[in-house]
Amino acid sequence: MNRIHIALATKNIDAAVHFYTVLLGAPPSRTRPDYAQFLADSPAVNLTLNATPNALSPALPAHYGIEVGSTSAVNEARARLEFAD
């Protein structure tokens, strides 16, 4: 399977793992105290989170998105995120 790979630095690995677990609907495939890897099929992504105590916000505006096929897919993801709070 072809996947896009995204590596993100985070100051709070636990919060980031929780957020992406809810967003992607599955737990990480691999974890270590300072690292988590998600191998999702939908969307096809290899997402890694790296604990970085001095992680900074990018100097330029940046965004990452997940393209879905319908408004109902957006609503389902939003419901998962709202329920997790």
WOBEL-V799058 format. One line per field, one symbol per residue. ss: DSSP state (H for helix, E for strand, L for the rest). phi: phi as a letter, one per 20 degrees, with the letter a starting at -180 (. if undefined). burial: I if it has 9 or more other ideal C-beta (glycine too) atoms within 8 Angstrom, else O. A space follows every 10 residues. Layout:
ss = ???
phi = ???
burial = ???
//
This chain:
ss = LLLEEEEEEE LLHHHHHHHH HHHHLLLLLE EELLEEEEEE ELLEEEEEEE ELLLLLLLLL LLLLLLLLLL HHHHHHHHHH HHHHL
phi = .ecedcdceb fcfffffggf fffembfffb ccgdbbcdde ecffbddddc fcgdgdfffd gbbccceceb ffffffffff fffff
burial = OOIOOIOIOI OOIOOIIIII IIIIOOOIOO OOOOIIIIOI OOOIIIIIII IOOOOOOOOO OOOOOOOOOO OOIIOOIOOI IOOOO
//
